[in-house]
Amino acid sequence: MKRSQLTPMPEYFDRYINLCDDVDLSVRFANKHRRIEHCVYGKM
């Protein structure tokens, strides 16, 4: 789900949600997983 797909935008959390890029969560998680692997295995 992308940020732009949130309708209606929750009132309180909108300030935090709007700080994020409008990228699909599955793409974002895949990118984070690669970065974590690089950090963990890069130091071994």
C-alpha distance matrix in Angstrom:
0.0 3.8 6.7 8.3 6.5 8.0 11.3 13.7 13.2 15.0 18.4 19.3 16.1 15.3 17.7 15.9 12.3 14.0 15.6 12.5 11.8 9.1 7.9 5.2 5.9 8.0 9.9 10.6 11.9 13.9 15.5 16.4 17.9 20.1 21.2 22.2 24.1 25.8 26.9 28.2 29.9 31.0 33.3 35.0
3.8 0.0 3.8 5.3 5.3 7.3 10.7 13.0 12.0 14.3 17.2 18.2 15.0 13.5 15.5 14.0 10.3 11.1 12.8 9.8 8.6 5.5 5.5 4.7 6.7 9.6 10.1 10.2 12.6 14.7 15.2 16.3 18.5 20.3 20.9 22.4 24.6 25.8 26.8 28.5 30.3 30.9 33.2 35.3
6.7 3.8 0.0 3.8 5.4 5.6 9.0 10.8 9.0 11.3 13.9 14.9 11.8 9.8 11.9 10.8 7.1 7.7 9.9 7.7 7.5 5.1 7.1 7.9 9.0 12.5 12.9 12.0 14.5 17.0 17.1 17.6 20.3 22.1 22.1 23.5 26.1 27.2 27.7 29.6 31.7 32.2 34.2 36.5
8.3 5.3 3.8 0.0 3.8 5.5 7.8 9.9 9.0 12.3 14.7 16.4 13.9 11.4 13.6 13.5 9.9 9.4 12.3 10.6 9.7 6.5 8.9 9.8 11.9 14.9 15.1 14.9 17.6 19.7 19.8 20.8 23.4 24.9 25.1 26.8 29.2 30.1 30.9 32.9 34.8 35.2 37.4 39.7
6.5 5.3 5.4 3.8 0.0 3.8 6.1 8.8 9.0 12.0 15.1 17.0 14.7 12.8 15.7 15.3 11.6 12.2 15.0 13.1 12.4 9.1 10.4 9.8 11.6 14.2 15.2 15.5 17.6 19.8 20.6 21.5 23.6 25.5 26.2 27.5 29.7 31.1 32.0 33.6 35.4 36.2 38.4 40.5
8.0 7.3 5.6 5.5 3.8 0.0 3.8 5.8 5.6 8.3 11.5 13.5 11.4 9.8 13.2 13.0 9.5 10.8 13.9 12.6 13.1 10.6 12.3 11.8 12.5 15.6 17.0 16.6 18.3 21.0 21.8 22.1 24.3 26.6 26.9 27.8 30.4 31.8 32.3 33.8 36.0 36.8 38.8 40.9
11.3 10.7 9.0 7.8 6.1 3.8 0.0 2.9 5.1 8.1 10.9 13.8 12.6 10.9 14.5 15.1 12.1 13.0 16.5 15.8 16.3 13.7 15.7 15.3 16.2 19.2 20.6 20.3 22.0 24.7 25.5 25.8 28.1 30.3 30.6 31.6 34.1 35.6 36.1 37.6 39.8 40.6 42.5 44.6
13.7 13.0 10.8 9.9 8.8 5.8 2.9 0.0 3.8 6.3 8.6 11.8 11.4 9.9 13.6 14.7 12.3 13.1 16.8 16.7 17.7 15.5 17.8 17.6 18.2 21.4 22.9 22.2 23.8 26.7 27.4 27.4 29.7 32.1 32.2 32.9 35.7 37.2 37.3 38.9 41.3 42.1 43.8 46.0
13.2 12.0 9.0 9.0 9.0 5.6 5.1 3.8 0.0 3.8 6.2 8.9 7.9 6.1 9.8 11.0 8.7 9.7 13.2 13.5 15.0 13.5 16.1 16.4 16.7 20.2 21.4 20.2 21.9 25.0 25.3 25.0 27.6 30.0 29.6 30.4 33.4 34.7 34.6 36.2 38.8 39.4 41.0 43.3
15.0 14.3 11.3 12.3 12.0 8.3 8.1 6.3 3.8 0.0 3.8 5.9 5.6 5.7 9.3 10.2 9.0 10.9 13.8 14.5 16.7 15.9 18.2 18.3 17.8 21.3 22.8 21.2 22.4 25.8 26.2 25.3 27.8 30.5 30.0 30.3 33.4 34.9 34.5 35.9 38.7 39.5 40.7 43.0
18.4 17.2 13.9 14.7 15.1 11.5 10.9 8.6 6.2 3.8 0.0 3.8 5.8 5.6 8.3 10.3 10.3 11.4 14.2 15.7 18.3 17.9 20.6 21.2 20.8 24.4 25.7 23.8 25.1 28.6 28.6 27.6 30.3 32.9 32.0 32.3 35.6 36.9 36.2 37.8 40.7 41.3 42.3 44.8
19.3 18.2 14.9 16.4 17.0 13.5 13.8 11.8 8.9 5.9 3.8 0.0 3.8 5.7 7.0 8.5 9.6 11.3 13.2 15.0 18.1 18.5 20.9 21.7 20.7 24.3 25.5 23.1 24.2 27.8 27.6 26.2 28.9 31.6 30.4 30.5 33.9 35.1 34.1 35.6 38.8 39.3 40.0 42.6
16.1 15.0 11.8 13.9 14.7 11.4 12.6 11.4 7.9 5.6 5.8 3.8 0.0 3.8 5.5 5.5 6.1 8.6 10.3 11.6 14.8 15.2 17.4 18.1 17.0 20.6 21.8 19.3 20.4 24.0 23.8 22.4 25.2 27.8 26.7 26.9 30.3 31.5 30.6 32.2 35.2 35.8 36.6 39.2
15.3 13.5 9.8 11.4 12.8 9.8 10.9 9.9 6.1 5.7 5.6 5.7 3.8 0.0 3.8 5.4 4.9 5.9 8.6 10.2 12.9 13.0 15.8 17.1 16.7 20.5 21.2 19.0 20.8 24.1 23.6 22.8 25.8 28.0 27.0 27.7 31.0 31.9 31.3 33.2 36.1 36.4 37.5 40.2
17.7 15.5 11.9 13.6 15.7 13.2 14.5 13.6 9.8 9.3 8.3 7.0 5.5 3.8 0.0 3.8 5.6 5.4 6.7 9.5 12.6 13.8 16.7 18.5 18.0 21.8 22.0 19.4 21.3 24.5 23.5 22.4 25.7 27.7 26.2 26.9 30.4 31.0 30.1 32.3 35.2 35.2 36.1 39.0
15.9 14.0 10.8 13.5 15.3 13.0 15.1 14.7 11.0 10.2 10.3 8.5 5.5 5.4 3.8 0.0 3.8 5.4 5.3 7.3 10.9 12.5 14.7 16.3 15.3 19.0 19.2 16.3 17.9 21.3 20.3 18.9 22.1 24.3 22.7 23.3 26.8 27.6 26.6 28.6 31.6 31.7 32.6 35.4
12.3 10.3 7.1 9.9 11.6 9.5 12.1 12.3 8.7 9.0 10.3 9.6 6.1 4.9 5.6 3.8 0.0 3.8 5.4 5.6 8.6 9.4 11.6 13.0 12.4 16.2 16.6 14.2 16.0 19.3 18.7 17.9 21.0 23.1 22.1 22.9 26.2 27.1 26.7 28.6 31.3 31.6 32.9 35.6
14.0 11.1 7.7 9.4 12.2 10.8 13.0 13.1 9.7 10.9 11.4 11.3 8.6 5.9 5.4 5.4 3.8 0.0 3.8 5.4 7.6 8.5 11.7 14.0 14.3 18.0 17.7 15.4 17.9 20.8 19.7 19.3 22.7 24.3 23.1 24.5 27.7 28.1 27.8 30.2 32.7 32.6 34.1 36.9
15.6 12.8 9.9 12.3 15.0 13.9 16.5 16.8 13.2 13.8 14.2 13.2 10.3 8.6 6.7 5.3 5.4 3.8 0.0 3.8 6.8 9.3 11.8 14.5 14.3 17.8 17.1 14.3 16.7 19.5 17.9 17.1 20.7 22.2 20.5 21.8 25.2 25.4 24.8 27.3 30.0 29.6 30.9 33.9
12.5 9.8 7.7 10.6 13.1 12.6 15.8 16.7 13.5 14.5 15.7 15.0 11.6 10.2 9.5 7.3 5.6 5.4 3.8 0.0 3.8 6.5 8.3 10.8 10.7 14.1 13.3 10.6 13.2 15.9 14.5 14.1 17.6 19.0 17.8 19.3 22.4 22.8 22.7 25.1 27.5 27.3 29.0 31.8
11.8 8.6 7.5 9.7 12.4 13.1 16.3 17.7 15.0 16.7 18.3 18.1 14.8 12.9 12.6 10.9 8.6 7.6 6.8 3.8 0.0 3.8 5.6 9.0 10.0 13.0 11.4 9.4 12.8 14.8 13.2 13.8 17.2 18.1 17.3 19.4 22.2 22.3 22.7 25.3 27.3 27.0 29.1 31.8
9.1 5.5 5.1 6.5 9.1 10.6 13.7 15.5 13.5 15.9 17.9 18.5 15.2 13.0 13.8 12.5 9.4 8.5 9.3 6.5 3.8 0.0 3.8 6.9 9.0 12.0 10.8 9.9 13.3 15.1 14.3 15.5 18.5 19.5 19.4 21.4 23.9 24.4 25.2 27.5 29.3 29.3 31.6 34.1
7.9 5.5 7.1 8.9 10.4 12.3 15.7 17.8 16.1 18.2 20.6 20.9 17.4 15.8 16.7 14.7 11.6 11.7 11.8 8.3 5.6 3.8 0.0 3.8 6.2 8.6 7.0 6.7 10.2 11.6 11.1 12.7 15.4 16.3 16.7 18.8 20.9 21.6 22.8 24.9 26.4 26.7 29.2 31.4
5.2 4.7 7.9 9.8 9.8 11.8 15.3 17.6 16.4 18.3 21.2 21.7 18.1 17.1 18.5 16.3 13.0 14.0 14.5 10.8 9.0 6.9 3.8 0.0 3.8 5.6 5.5 6.4 8.9 10.2 11.0 12.7 14.6 16.0 17.1 18.8 20.5 21.8 23.2 24.8 26.2 27.0 29.5 31.4
5.9 6.7 9.0 11.9 11.6 12.5 16.2 18.2 16.7 17.8 20.8 20.7 17.0 16.7 18.0 15.3 12.4 14.3 14.3 10.7 10.0 9.0 6.2 3.8 0.0 3.8 5.4 4.9 6.1 8.5 9.8 10.5 12.1 14.3 15.3 16.3 18.3 20.0 21.0 22.3 24.0 25.1 27.4 29.1
8.0 9.6 12.5 14.9 14.2 15.6 19.2 21.4 20.2 21.3 24.4 24.3 20.6 20.5 21.8 19.0 16.2 18.0 17.8 14.1 13.0 12.0 8.6 5.6 3.8 0.0 3.8 5.5 5.2 6.2 8.7 10.0 10.6 12.6 14.4 15.4 16.6 18.6 20.2 21.1 22.4 23.7 26.3 27.6
9.9 10.1 12.9 15.1 15.2 17.0 20.6 22.9 21.4 22.8 25.7 25.5 21.8 21.2 22.0 19.2 16.6 17.7 17.1 13.3 11.4 10.8 7.0 5.5 5.4 3.8 0.0 3.8 5.5 5.2 6.3 8.8 10.0 10.9 12.6 14.5 15.7 16.9 18.8 20.3 21.3 22.1 24.9 26.6
10.6 10.2 12.0 14.9 15.5 16.6 20.3 22.2 20.2 21.2 23.8 23.1 19.3 19.0 19.4 16.3 14.2 15.4 14.3 10.6 9.4 9.9 6.7 6.4 4.9 5.5 3.8 0.0 3.8 5.5 5.2 6.3 8.7 10.1 10.7 12.4 14.4 15.6 16.8 18.5 20.1 20.7 23.1 25.1
11.9 12.6 14.5 17.6 17.6 18.3 22.0 23.8 21.9 22.4 25.1 24.2 20.4 20.8 21.3 17.9 16.0 17.9 16.7 13.2 12.8 13.3 10.2 8.9 6.1 5.2 5.5 3.8 0.0 3.8 5.4 5.1 6.1 8.7 9.9 10.5 12.3 14.2 15.3 16.4 18.0 19.3 21.5 23.1
13.9 14.7 17.0 19.7 19.8 21.0 24.7 26.7 25.0 25.8 28.6 27.8 24.0 24.1 24.5 21.3 19.3 20.8 19.5 15.9 14.8 15.1 11.6 10.2 8.5 6.2 5.2 5.5 3.8 0.0 3.8 5.5 5.1 6.4 8.8 10.0 10.8 12.6 14.5 15.5 16.4 17.7 20.4 21.7
15.5 15.2 17.1 19.8 20.6 21.8 25.5 27.4 25.3 26.2 28.6 27.6 23.8 23.6 23.5 20.3 18.7 19.7 17.9 14.5 13.2 14.3 11.1 11.0 9.8 8.7 6.3 5.2 5.4 3.8 0.0 3.8 5.4 5.3 6.4 8.8 10.1 10.8 12.6 14.5 15.5 16.0 18.7 20.6
16.4 16.3 17.6 20.8 21.5 22.1 25.8 27.4 25.0 25.3 27.6 26.2 22.4 22.8 22.4 18.9 17.9 19.3 17.1 14.1 13.8 15.5 12.7 12.7 10.5 10.0 8.8 6.3 5.1 5.5 3.8 0.0 3.8 5.4 5.0 6.2 8.6 9.8 10.6 12.3 14.1 14.8 17.0 19.0
17.9 18.5 20.3 23.4 23.6 24.3 28.1 29.7 27.6 27.8 30.3 28.9 25.2 25.8 25.7 22.1 21.0 22.7 20.7 17.6 17.2 18.5 15.4 14.6 12.1 10.6 10.0 8.7 6.1 5.1 5.4 3.8 0.0 3.8 5.5 5.2 6.2 8.6 10.0 10.6 12.0 13.5 15.8 17.1
20.1 20.3 22.1 24.9 25.5 26.6 30.3 32.1 30.0 30.5 32.9 31.6 27.8 28.0 27.7 24.3 23.1 24.3 22.2 19.0 18.1 19.5 16.3 16.0 14.3 12.6 10.9 10.1 8.7 6.4 5.3 5.4 3.8 0.0 3.8 5.5 5.1 6.2 8.7 10.0 10.4 11.3 14.2 15.7
21.2 20.9 22.1 25.1 26.2 26.9 30.6 32.2 29.6 30.0 32.0 30.4 26.7 27.0 26.2 22.7 22.1 23.1 20.5 17.8 17.3 19.4 16.7 17.1 15.3 14.4 12.6 10.7 9.9 8.8 6.4 5.0 5.5 3.8 0.0 3.8 5.5 5.1 6.3 8.7 10.1 10.1 12.5 14.8
22.2 22.4 23.5 26.8 27.5 27.8 31.6 32.9 30.4 30.3 32.3 30.5 26.9 27.7 26.9 23.3 22.9 24.5 21.8 19.3 19.4 21.4 18.8 18.8 16.3 15.4 14.5 12.4 10.5 10.0 8.8 6.2 5.2 5.5 3.8 0.0 3.8 5.4 5.1 6.1 8.4 9.5 11.2 13.1
24.1 24.6 26.1 29.2 29.7 30.4 34.1 35.7 33.4 33.4 35.6 33.9 30.3 31.0 30.4 26.8 26.2 27.7 25.2 22.4 22.2 23.9 20.9 20.5 18.3 16.6 15.7 14.4 12.3 10.8 10.1 8.6 6.2 5.1 5.5 3.8 0.0 3.8 5.5 5.2 5.8 7.7 10.0 11.0
25.8 25.8 27.2 30.1 31.1 31.8 35.6 37.2 34.7 34.9 36.9 35.1 31.5 31.9 31.0 27.6 27.1 28.1 25.4 22.8 22.3 24.4 21.6 21.8 20.0 18.6 16.9 15.6 14.2 12.6 10.8 9.8 8.6 6.2 5.1 5.4 3.8 0.0 3.8 5.6 5.5 5.2 8.2 10.1
26.9 26.8 27.7 30.9 32.0 32.3 36.1 37.3 34.6 34.5 36.2 34.1 30.6 31.3 30.1 26.6 26.7 27.8 24.8 22.7 22.7 25.2 22.8 23.2 21.0 20.2 18.8 16.8 15.3 14.5 12.6 10.6 10.0 8.7 6.3 5.1 5.5 3.8 0.0 3.8 5.8 5.3 6.5 9.2
28.2 28.5 29.6 32.9 33.6 33.8 37.6 38.9 36.2 35.9 37.8 35.6 32.2 33.2 32.3 28.6 28.6 30.2 27.3 25.1 25.3 27.5 24.9 24.8 22.3 21.1 20.3 18.5 16.4 15.5 14.5 12.3 10.6 10.0 8.7 6.1 5.2 5.6 3.8 0.0 3.8 5.6 5.9 7.2
29.9 30.3 31.7 34.8 35.4 36.0 39.8 41.3 38.8 38.7 40.7 38.8 35.2 36.1 35.2 31.6 31.3 32.7 30.0 27.5 27.3 29.3 26.4 26.2 24.0 22.4 21.3 20.1 18.0 16.4 15.5 14.1 12.0 10.4 10.1 8.4 5.8 5.5 5.8 3.8 0.0 3.8 5.4 5.4
31.0 30.9 32.2 35.2 36.2 36.8 40.6 42.1 39.4 39.5 41.3 39.3 35.8 36.4 35.2 31.7 31.6 32.6 29.6 27.3 27.0 29.3 26.7 27.0 25.1 23.7 22.1 20.7 19.3 17.7 16.0 14.8 13.5 11.3 10.1 9.5 7.7 5.2 5.3 5.6 3.8 0.0 3.8 5.7
33.3 33.2 34.2 37.4 38.4 38.8 42.5 43.8 41.0 40.7 42.3 40.0 36.6 37.5 36.1 32.6 32.9 34.1 30.9 29.0 29.1 31.6 29.2 29.5 27.4 26.3 24.9 23.1 21.5 20.4 18.7 17.0 15.8 14.2 12.5 11.2 10.0 8.2 6.5 5.9 5.4 3.8 0.0 3.8
35.0 35.3 36.5 39.7 40.5 40.9 44.6 46.0 43.3 43.0 44.8 42.6 39.2 40.2 39.0 35.4 35.6 36.9 33.9 31.8 31.8 34.1 31.4 31.4 29.1 27.6 26.6 25.1 23.1 21.7 20.6 19.0 17.1 15.7 14.8 13.1 11.0 10.1 9.2 7.2 5.4 5.7 3.8 0.0
